Amino acid sequence: MEENSKLPPVSQETLWYLNNYILLKDYYDRTISRIAARCVRMGNIAMEEYPYYGYILDVLEEISDVGDYILQHRELYPYVEQKIKGGMAAFKKNLNEFQQELKNNSSPDMIKEDASEIQKMKEALGAIPTKAEDPTVGAGMNIDQLMDKLLAENGQPESASPTGNDEGEKQS
């Protein structure tokens, strides 16, 4: 008990951040282990291909936020020394690794992958044509526009609509 009396007084609200950091770190480690095992069972897929991989990034973001709070509150440093093996040096090293992991996985490449996933979902829902329906999807123009362009370049009149009628004409 004497050891605790030497520590500076800290509110329970402030101390909660340190306890939460320790719990989140343990939770993150267990979550990574669980997801790694799940990826093996799903055909040995890469962890980044796991459908709920974004949850890992959410946990990393929370760990980073809580860790930043601890760094900003120097009154917690003696408690860190007492509660975390390796003290502040280990805490800062671990926090830096978590933040680097978050930064690496929030890169423009990950954002592009997210956009690609949204595109796949829209295609699955039928919101936009798929490449099977129109192989020029995503190339800047649809198949009709491409054919019109090619015909115009060859000096031929524009193609008719798929029904055989020009778009402005009605069937009689």
C-alpha positions in Angstrom: 0.0 0.0 0.0 2.9 2.4 0.7 3.8 2.2 -3.0 0.4 3.6 -4.0 0.7 6.5 -1.6 3.9 7.6 -3.4 2.0 8.0 -6.6 0.5 11.4 -7.4 -3.2 11.7 -7.0 -5.2 11.2 -10.2 -8.9 11.3 -10.8 -10.7 8.0 -11.5 -11.7 9.5 -14.9 -8.1 10.1 -15.8 -6.9 6.7 -14.5 -9.6 5.1 -16.5 -7.7 5.9 -19.7 -4.7 3.9 -18.6 -6.8 0.9 -17.5 -8.7 1.2 -20.8 -5.4 1.3 -22.8 -4.2 -1.9 -21.1 -7.5 -3.7 -21.8 -7.6 -2.5 -25.4 -4.1 -3.7 -26.0 -4.9 -7.1 -24.7 -8.2 -7.1 -26.7 -6.3 -6.2 -29.9 -3.8 -9.0 -29.4 -6.7 -11.5 -28.9 -8.6 -10.1 -31.8 -5.7 -10.4 -34.1 -5.2 -14.0 -33.0 -8.8 -14.9 -33.5 -9.0 -13.2 -37.0 -5.8 -14.9 -38.1 -7.3 -18.3 -37.1 -10.5 -17.4 -38.9 -8.6 -16.5 -42.0 -6.9 -19.9 -42.0 -10.4 -21.5 -41.8 -11.6 -19.4 -44.6 -9.1 -20.9 -47.0 -5.9 -19.2 -45.7 -6.9 -15.8 -46.9 -4.8 -12.7 -46.1 -5.9 -10.9 -43.1 -6.6 -7.8 -45.2 -9.1 -9.9 -47.2 -11.1 -10.7 -44.1 -14.5 -9.1 -44.6 -14.4 -7.3 -41.2 -10.8 -6.3 -41.4 -11.8 -2.6 -40.9 -12.7 -3.5 -37.3 -9.1 -4.0 -36.6 -8.4 -0.5 -37.8 -11.2 0.8 -35.5 -9.5 -0.9 -32.5 -6.1 0.5 -33.5 -7.6 4.0 -33.8 -9.1 3.8 -30.3 -5.8 2.5 -28.9 -4.0 5.4 -30.5 -6.5 8.0 -29.2 -6.3 6.6 -25.6 -2.5 6.4 -25.9 -2.3 10.0 -27.0 -4.4 11.0 -24.0 -2.0 9.2 -21.7 1.0 10.9 -23.3 -0.7 14.3 -22.8 -1.3 13.6 -19.0 2.1 13.4 -17.4 0.4 12.7 -14.0 -0.3 9.2 -15.4 3.4 8.4 -16.1 4.1 7.0 -12.7 1.1 4.7 -13.0 2.3 3.6 -16.5 5.6 2.7 -14.9 3.8 0.6 -12.3 1.2 -1.1 -14.5 3.0 -1.7 -17.8 6.0 -3.9 -18.0 8.9 -1.8 -19.3 7.2 1.4 -18.1 7.0 4.5 -20.3 9.6 3.3 -22.8 7.6 0.1 -23.6 4.4 2.1 -23.6 5.8 4.6 -26.1 7.3 1.9 -28.3 4.0 -0.1 -28.4 1.9 3.0 -29.0 4.2 4.0 -31.9 3.8 0.5 -33.4 0.1 0.7 -33.1 0.0 4.2 -34.7 2.3 3.1 -37.5 0.2 0.1 -38.2 -2.9 2.3 -38.4 -1.1 4.7 -40.6 0.1 2.0 -42.9 -3.3 0.5 -43.3 -5.0 3.8 -43.9 -2.9 4.6 -46.9 -4.3 5.7 -50.3 -4.0 2.0 -51.4 -6.4 1.0 -48.7 -8.8 3.8 -49.6 -8.6 2.6 -53.3 -9.4 -0.9 -52.1 -12.4 0.4 -50.2 -13.6 2.2 -53.3 -13.2 -1.1 -55.2 -15.2 -2.9 -52.6 -18.0 -0.4 -52.8 -18.0 -0.8 -56.6 -18.3 -4.6 -56.2 -21.2 -4.1 -53.9 -23.0 -1.8 -56.3 -22.5 -4.3 -59.1 -23.8 -7.1 -56.9 -26.9 -5.1 -56.2 -27.4 -4.3 -59.8 -27.0 -0.6 -59.3 -24.5 -0.3 -62.2 -23.8 -2.5 -65.3 -21.2 -5.2 -64.8 -18.3 -6.0 -67.2 -20.2 -9.0 -68.3 -23.1 -6.7 -69.5 -20.8 -4.0 -70.8 -17.0 -4.7 -71.1 -16.3 -1.0 -71.4 -17.7 -0.2 -67.9 -15.1 2.0 -66.1 -13.3 2.9 -69.4 -14.9 6.3 -69.6 -17.7 5.5 -72.1 -20.2 2.7 -72.5 -20.4 0.4 -75.5 -22.9 2.5 -77.4 -20.7 5.6 -77.0 -17.6 3.7 -78.1 -19.3 2.3 -81.2 -20.6 5.8 -82.1 -17.1 7.2 -81.8 -15.5 4.4 -83.9 -18.2 4.8 -86.6 -17.7 8.5 -86.6 -14.0 8.1 -87.0 -14.6 5.9 -90.0 -17.0 8.3 -91.6 -20.1 6.2 -91.0 -23.3 7.4 -89.5 -23.9 6.8 -85.8 -25.2 3.4 -84.8 -28.9 2.7 -84.1 -30.1 2.0 -80.6 -30.2 -1.6 -79.4 -33.8 -1.9 -80.5 -33.0 -1.0 -84.1 -34.6 2.4 -83.7 -32.9 5.7 -83.2 -33.3 6.9 -79.7 -35.6 9.8 -80.7 -37.9 7.6 -82.8 -40.9 5.6 -81.6 -41.9 2.3 -82.9 -45.0 2.3 -85.1 
